[in-house]
Amino acid sequence: MIKKEKLLEVALNSLRDAIVIFNESGEIVFYNTKAKKLLDLQKNKIWGKDPFWVQLYKNYKDVNEILSESKIIEKDGKNKYIEIFCKKLNKLNSEIYILIVLKDVTEQKNLLKELEISEKRFKDIMYKSEDPILLIDEFYTIIESNDSTAKLFGYNSREELLQKRPHPSELSPPVQFDGRDSYEKANEMIRIAFEKGYNRFEWIHRKKTGEDFYVEVSLTPIIYQGKKLLYCVYRDLSKEKELYHLSITDPLTHIYNRRYFIERLKEEIDKVERKKSKFSLIMFDIDHFKSVNDKFGHNVGDLILKTLVDMVKQRIRKTDIFARWGGEEFIILLPDTFIHQAIHLAEDLRERIELYKFPIVEHITVSFGVAGYCEEDDIETLIDRVDAMLYKAKSEGRNRVCWTKECQEEI
């Protein structure tokens, strides 16, 4: 029996928590090593004569079991926070004992206090930042934002923006610039950020007014108020996109310019070399356009060019690359298109233009050259070939389509 009691004492002394046991008279009958260090206890110390234990006694004398917290001021004036578990041990060897388990939670308290301070600083930084910032929770909904974000989206306040706790796709057009569904793509981008610890990408959002705008999105996982969230920072790309758009488009007709067309043509050549697919080019030129400018003036000439461009844009696909090559000369890149399909399109455009009644000048005609991609072609050889077909159409009387059968199927 003595051996068991000694074993129990060793076990209790090895615990990290302080253990104190009182008898019904308020005398300490046992305390472990941790309790002695924590509270400087002495055996047979009377509960009723020590202020700390007096308060415990008042709180717990009529309760079988309770958990609470208390603050102790140490000799050096520092606060120590104690979590206290008190349990009445009824009729143990015909006597009643009170078990007190004390856990020093000072470190945790201080950490929580520091966390509260850091969270307050975080909120201050977030709310005062000029950068648009928002928080996304584990359910992929926006739960917090600053006023800069509300302003970016055209809302009067962050409260208005957050009213419905929107999913990012609810502040976006249905489809992104790459053709993907906004809801599905947003979920994927958020998932990647949570899994990999970071994600950055471009996105199209939609303002309250319905206007779409480009942003660069940076997502970083954080722990905030005990929850795992995504810290989202936006960079408005509207001005960059506008400048880029101006750099790749013709200022008069607003279709692509020659420089951008050459970039896309190079990309298409690289693609077909990998995939062994086909594409074709159409180059066309307004017949006797100089006489239009001479007779009616350059303003009318510009109007004819813009009207012609609008007609062609309505007929071609979104995937086709339409550019002003120079002056009254234009070029179209037709991905995944065999030459017989390109010839059919050119003939259709020629007929539409011939029959259309243009403002002031009424009727114009256009000459077309068509060429398909050949293996081993580069930009220069392909452009030379389609240009030669356009020259042939003009030299054979204009208002016609000429093509080369080279490399592609017979017509």
Secondary structure, DSSP 8 states (H G I E B T S, - for coil): -HHHHHHHHHHHHT-SSEEEEEETTSBEEEE-HHHHHHH---TT-BGGGSHHHHHHHHHHTT-SEEEEEEEEE-TTS-EEEEEEEEEEEEEETTEEEEEEEEEE-HHHHHHHHHHHHHHHHHHHHHHH-SS-EEEE-TTS-EEEE-HHHHHHTT-S-HHHHHTT---GGGGS-SB-TTS-BHHHHHHHHHHHHHHHS-EEEEEEEE-TTS-EEEEEEEEEEEEETTEEEEEEEEEE-HHHHHHHHHHHB-TTT-SB-HHHHHHHHHHHHHHHHHH---EEEEEEEETTHHHHHHHH-HHHHHHHHHHHHHHHHHHS-TTSEEEEEETTEEEEEEET--HHHHHHHHHHHHHHHHH--BTTTB---EEEEEEE--TT--HHHHHHHHHHHHHHHHHTTSSSEEE--TTS---
